[in-house]
Amino acid sequence: MKLLWLRTHWKRVLGTTVLVICITAFLILEVFSRGAAGIFNKAMNEQDMLKGTVMAEKIVAHINGYVTFTNLKWYDNDGHLLLLVPEGSFQARPWDVVIGHIKSTTLQELTIKNAAVSIHLNDDMSVDFIQQSPEMRKVKEKDEDWQKKVSLVGKSEEERKRIGEIRRRKRAEKMANDWSNFDREEKKIRLKLRFEDCRLEVFYKARHYLLSRVNLFADINTDDEMKLDLTTGAFGGTMIGNGVKLRGTVDFNGEEVPEGDLRLVFLEVDPSSLDMGINIHDRMTFESRLRGPLNNFDGDGRVTMKDLHIPGLSFKNVMGRLDYDGEKLYFSDVEADVYDGHLTANGVYDLDTRYYWLHGKGENLQAKKALPGSSLSCPVDLDINLYSKGSGRETTTNGTFTSGEGRYSLIPFKRISGRFDQSYRDLRFYDVAIEFAGFTVHTDGLRIKDNKLILNPIKLRDIDGNSLGTIDPYE
């Protein structure tokens, strides 16, 4: 009997204890739920990470600790709107809220939907929130060309460098003043952050990016690491394309600056938005892996294009190596198919000035493919160099070419060779030699300017180099 009584007694004690715990937890969550608006306002008044004023039109708390809100607005100290979130939710630590001890780790999860977010990245990749630019406000307007690039066309290299120096100096000055809306001050953050169908504007160095349909998940623990997974729709600004993918980690255990290991993809970039000096709209994709301190990334990856059409040349299956040092893109081991032949190339693109140069070597290009209807048939090897200051008027091309045996209509020849030089609407050939059986045709200059052909005198020599006379096409 005594044993039975003890068992019954302990069951009652255990049951009562469980009941008390459940009731206590319920009451805590109920207090949290009913006082959501007051708790939120108190927390916003006491926190010092977000400078200015944060308020929400409607706040609804749930028993599980989640709080949903609508029309959350964040104003800076001067009354400028920094952020408007039409809808979202967050989860906080209930016990922190109940005892009134709000700290940087109280917020555990935050989701924002359909918001427009403008951020500035300092040189060390630290984040601050800023006012939207006029371009950002156009992203959601379908009838606006919001992807229009930020152009430096018409400015000299010295001007571009000076602009960069001025921007860097202003960034340094403003970091202590205007761009101090978000200040973590080494506070710990443990937060799962989600963006759902948002718009994002990013200022970094002299670059400006506008991103649509942004979906982001970031698992942040500043005592350890942050995991990132981002996808976007079309993007514009400094560069125009159809999507961005970013995935990887940031390690906060570094001695000075956090270190990243990120995989970044720019999908279907429009080359004309890079001010490449020629009207190219064949889309290219950049894939890279970025590693190192956030203020001094290095990266490597590849560039691919299905098709590439430039004046006089059409490439297919373009693929090559891509390296990045924070200021420049380096292209190497680039290969492509062109007119049944093959091309290899390398080059450098400066992200700040948008100057670039390329060197390519083509082998076994077929003239009948390159010039259909010209009655010219022969294989051609060429060396080509292209240099641009970011506009068609400041883009030049030069190189040399040599053909194998072939025919022009019914006339056979052994070889055609020469040099070429192209600037804006002006293509010139030099030292052109056409070798036939027994004699060679030379001309010191062949020029096509504004679609008009200009011929210098044509010299005839025999197989031993002796002059056979000169033909002046304008006599």
Secondary structure, 3 states (H helix, E strand, C coil): CHHHHHHHHHHHHHHHHHHHHHHHHHHHHHHHHHCHHHHHHHHHHHCCCECCEEEEEEEEECCCCEEEEEEEEEECCCCCEEEEEEEEEEEECHHHHHCCCCCCCCEEEEEEECCEEEEEECCCCCEEECCCCHHHHCCCCCCCCCCCCCCCCCCCHHHHHHHHHHHHHHHHHHHCCCCCCECCCCCCCEEEEEEEEEEEEEEECCEEEEEEEEEEEEEEECCCEEEEEEECCCEEECCCECEEEEEEEEECCCCCCCEEEEEEEEEEECHHHHCCCCCCCCCEEEEEEEEEECCCCEEEEEEEEEEEEECCEEEEEEEEEEEECCCEEEEEEEEEEECCEEEEEEEEEECCCCCEEEEEEEEEEEHHHHCCCCCEECEEEEEEEEEECCCHHHEEEEEEEEECCEEECCEEECEEEEEEEEECCEEEEEEEEEECCCEEEEECCEEEECCEEEECCEEEEECCCCEEEEECCCC
